[in-house]
């Protein structure tokens, strides 16, 4: 089985801009392919860095070129294996701080440990805050993230955070697919928390949006309670920030089809695809799954219905703007 890679922009074409001399981009092992695409867009070489493991599994990092006085950007998704990728990021930060980098910006396409962002039950941790604290203590001066699981995570940092949105990339893809001209398209939020994201995509496609009200009796378990909005006979585009096991999105899609929807397309920023998510999605009533490449998808988890869009042009433009002290928010002037 395979998947379709649909490049939203020419990833390899460098951005025409003022000189980026003095800026360096390095990457850990979590998403080297994405980092290479970002470097190509910026027209620079990816920095030389060695990250291996000692015999006992401890991570060993060595920066293979001078970073003294440079504006350093570290690209690392804290995806699976989450603990290894998080620890590698912390060690890289410490290495560059001790290497006298002028400023260190952490670029986290996918911010892991984000689902525990508030204390719901007694004796429960807030892991999203814990990771933020460690990133800061390790030496980060700034953080760039894509579609955080909860907006309040930005407030867990005492340093600048640039929150980027993957929705416009997905929205522009659907516009090119002709969905803006289709009068029978509706956008669906799989839960109440995602209404803002669904409304923004609906505005992009100039169509209505629908909300699924659901309850979670246990982690990764979901029950549809009600669907609010007109979707009967419509092509439904379900959008979420991530697809983990696929249970929530598949259950929502089946509920839509059982209640009269014509077709269901699923899309997300972060393709976590835990356990047998790929098999579940491929065998579901969903006609297509569209995701970004914030998390690398191994060959074993790719499937025919999957289309992958690159977030590299967005990250490269944001990095360039940060280095040149230009506005990052202008990238999303038409996205709310």
C-alpha positions in Angstrom: 0.0 0.0 0.0 1.1 3.6 -0.6 0.0 7.1 -0.1 -0.1 10.3 -2.2 2.3 13.1 -1.5 0.7 16.4 -2.8 3.1 19.2 -2.5 1.2 22.4 -1.7 4.1 24.5 -2.9 7.5 23.9 -4.6 9.4 22.8 -1.5 12.8 22.9 -3.1 12.7 26.4 -4.4 14.6 28.9 -2.2 12.7 31.9 -0.8 13.9 35.1 -2.3 14.8 37.4 0.6 17.4 39.4 2.3 20.6 37.6 3.3 20.3 34.9 6.0 24.0 35.0 6.8 24.4 34.3 10.5 21.5 32.0 10.7 21.8 28.2 11.0 19.3 25.4 11.0 19.9 22.1 12.7 17.7 19.1 13.2 17.4 16.1 15.5 16.5 12.6 14.3 12.7 13.0 14.6 11.9 14.5 11.2 15.1 14.8 9.1 13.2 14.8 5.8 11.1 17.8 6.8 14.2 19.7 8.1 15.9 19.1 4.7 12.9 20.5 2.9 12.9 23.6 5.1 16.6 24.2 4.5 16.1 23.8 0.8 13.3 26.4 0.9 15.6 28.8 2.8 18.4 28.2 0.4 20.8 27.1 3.1 22.6 23.9 4.1 21.3 21.9 7.1 23.8 22.3 10.0 26.1 19.5 10.8 25.2 17.7 14.0 25.8 14.2 15.2 23.2 12.5 17.4 23.9 8.9 18.3 23.5 6.6 21.4 25.9 5.2 23.9 25.8 1.4 24.5 23.3 1.8 27.3 20.8 3.9 25.2 21.8 7.3 26.5 21.7 10.0 23.8 25.0 11.5 22.7 24.9 14.9 20.8 27.9 16.6 19.2 27.6 19.9 17.2 30.0 19.4 14.3 30.4 23.1 13.4 30.8 26.4 15.2 27.6 28.1 16.4 29.2 30.9 18.3 27.3 34.2 17.8 24.8 32.5 15.4 21.0 32.7 15.4 20.3 29.0 15.7 17.0 27.2 14.8 16.5 23.6 16.0 13.8 21.6 14.3 12.5 18.7 16.2 9.1 17.1 16.4 8.5 15.5 19.8 6.6 12.6 18.3 7.1 8.8 18.7 9.4 7.7 20.1 8.4 10.6 22.2 10.7 10.2 25.1 13.8 9.8 22.9 12.9 12.8 20.8 12.1 15.0 23.8 15.4 14.1 25.5 17.3 14.6 22.2 15.8 18.1 22.0 16.8 19.0 25.5 20.3 17.8 25.0 20.7 19.7 21.7 19.5 22.8 23.5 22.1 22.4 26.2 24.8 21.8 23.6 24.0 25.0 21.7 23.7 27.0 24.8 27.2 25.9 25.8 28.4 26.6 22.3 27.6 30.3 22.7 24.8 30.6 20.2 23.4 34.1 20.1 19.8 33.0 20.1 18.2 29.6 20.0 14.7 29.1 18.5 13.1 25.7 18.9 10.9 24.7 15.9 8.5 22.0 17.1 6.2 21.0 14.2 4.4 18.6 16.6 4.4 19.4 20.3 4.1 16.1 22.3 2.8 15.6 25.8 0.2 18.3 25.0 -3.0 16.3 25.8 -2.6 16.8 29.5 -2.8 20.5 29.4 -4.9 21.0 32.5 -5.6 19.2 35.8 -8.9 17.3 35.3 -8.6 14.7 38.1 -6.9 14.6 41.5 -3.1 13.9 41.5 -2.9 14.4 37.7 0.1 16.1 36.1 0.1 18.9 33.5 2.7 17.5 31.1 2.3 20.3 28.5 3.6 22.7 31.2 6.3 20.4 32.3 7.7 20.1 28.8 7.5 23.8 28.3 9.5 24.4 31.6 12.2 21.9 30.5 12.5 23.5 27.0 13.0 26.9 28.7 15.5 25.7 31.3 17.5 23.9 28.6 18.2 27.2 26.9 15.5 28.0 24.4 14.9 31.7 23.6 11.9 31.3 21.4 9.5 28.5 20.3 7.7 27.9 17.0 4.9 25.3 17.0 2.3 24.2 14.6 -1.3 23.7 15.7 -0.9 23.2 19.4 -3.4 20.8 20.9 -4.7 23.6 23.2 -4.1 27.4 22.7 -3.3 27.9 26.4 -0.1 26.0 26.0 1.4 29.2 24.6 0.9 30.7 28.1 3.0 27.9 29.7 6.1 29.6 28.3 7.8 32.7 29.6 9.5 33.2 26.3 8.1 34.2 22.9 5.9 31.6 21.2 4.9 31.7 17.5 1.9 29.5 17.0 1.5 28.6 13.3 -1.6 27.1 11.7 -1.7 24.2 9.3 -5.3 24.9 8.3 -4.5 27.3 5.4 -2.4 24.6 3.8 -5.2 22.1 4.0 -7.8 24.7 3.0 -5.8 25.7 -0.1 -5.5 22.1 -1.1 -9.2 21.6 -1.0 -9.7 24.9 -2.9 -7.5 23.5 -5.7 -9.6 20.3 -5.6 -12.7 22.3 -6.4 -14.5 22.1 -3.1 -15.0 25.8 -2.9 -17.2 25.7 -6.0 -19.2 22.6 -4.7 -22.5 23.8 -3.1 -22.8 20.4 -1.3 -19.7 20.7 0.9 -19.8 21.2 4.7 -17.0 21.3 7.2 -17.3 19.2 10.3 -15.8 19.6 13.7 -15.4 16.2 15.4 -16.0 17.9 18.8 -17.0 21.2 20.4 -13.4 22.1 21.2 -12.5 22.2 17.4 -15.3 24.6 16.4 -12.9 27.5 15.7 -10.7 25.4 13.5 -13.7 24.1 11.6 -15.2 27.6 11.1 -11.9 28.9 9.8 -11.8 26.1 7.2 -15.5 26.7 6.3 -14.8 30.3 5.7 -11.9 29.3 3.4 -14.2 27.0 1.5 -17.2 29.4 1.7 -19.5 26.7 3.1 -21.4 25.9 6.3 -20.0 23.9 9.2 -21.4 21.2 11.4 -20.4 20.2 15.0 -20.4 16.6 16.4 -21.2 16.5 20.1 -19.5 13.5 21.7 -18.4 12.1 25.0 -15.2 10.2 26.0 -15.9 7.4 28.5 -12.2 6.6 28.5 -9.0 7.7 26.7 -9.2 6.9 22.9 -12.8 5.9 23.3 -15.6 8.1 21.9 -19.4 8.1 21.7 -21.3 10.4 19.4 -24.2 12.1 21.3 -25.6 14.5 18.6 -24.7 16.2 15.3 -25.6 19.8 15.0 -26.1 21.3 11.5 -27.3 20.3 8.0 -25.1 17.6 6.5 -27.6 15.2 4.9 -26.7 14.5 1.3 -23.5 16.6 1.7 -19.8 16.0 1.2 -18.4 16.3 4.8 -14.8 17.5 5.4 -13.9 16.6 9.0 -10.9 18.6 10.4 -9.0 17.9 13.6 -5.6 18.9 14.9 -4.4 15.2 15.1 -5.5 11.7 14.3 -4.1 9.3 16.9 -5.7 5.8 17.0 -8.3 7.0 14.5 -11.2 5.9 16.7 -12.7 9.4 17.1 -12.5 10.4 13.5 -13.8 7.0 12.2 -16.7 6.9 14.7 -17.7 10.4 13.7 -17.5 9.6 10.0 -19.6 6.5 10.5 -22.2 8.5 12.4 -22.4 11.1 9.6 -22.8 8.4 7.0 -25.4 6.5 9.0 -27.4 9.8 9.3 -27.4 10.6 5.6 -24.0 12.2 4.6 -23.0 11.5 1.0 -19.2 11.3 1.6 -16.7 12.0 4.4 -13.2 13.3 4.0 -10.9 13.5 7.0 -8.0 15.9 7.5 -5.6 16.8 10.2 -2.3 18.6 10.9 -0.6 15.8 12.9 -0.7 12.2 11.6 0.1 10.5 14.9 -1.4 7.2 13.6 -0.8 5.1 16.8 -1.4 1.3 16.9 -3.5 0.1 14.0 -4.8 3.6 13.0 -3.7 3.2 9.4 -5.6 -0.1 9.0 -8.7 1.4 10.7 -8.7 4.5 8.5 -8.2 2.5 5.3 -11.0 0.1 6.1 -13.4 2.9 7.2 -16.2 4.7 5.3 -13.8 7.7 5.0 -13.0 8.3 1.3 -9.7 10.3 1.8 -7.4 11.3 4.6 -5.3 14.5 4.2 -2.5 15.3 6.6 0.6 17.4 6.9 4.1 16.1 7.4 4.7 17.5 10.9 5.3 13.8 11.9 7.1 11.4 9.6 4.9 8.5 8.4 6.8 5.3 8.0 6.1 3.1 5.0 4.4 0.6 7.3 1.8 3.1 8.3 1.0 4.6 4.8 -2.2 3.6 3.0 -4.0 4.2 -0.2 -6.4 6.8 1.1 -3.7 9.0 2.6 -2.6 12.3 1.0 0.3 14.2 2.6 0.9 17.9 2.2 4.2 19.5 3.2 4.4 22.1 6.0 8.0 23.0 5.0 7.1 26.2 3.0 5.2 27.5 6.1 8.0 26.7 8.5 10.7 28.2 6.2 8.8 31.4 5.8 8.2 31.7 9.5 11.9 31.0 10.3 13.0 33.6 7.7 10.6 36.2 9.2 11.7 35.6 12.7 15.4 35.9 11.8 14.7 39.1 9.8 12.5 40.5 12.6 9.5 40.6 10.3 5.8 39.9 11.2 4.9 36.2 11.5 1.2 36.9 12.0 0.9 38.3 8.5 1.1 34.7 7.3 -2.4 34.2 8.6 -4.0 37.5 7.9 -7.0 35.7 6.2 -7.2 32.8 8.7 -9.0 33.1 12.0 
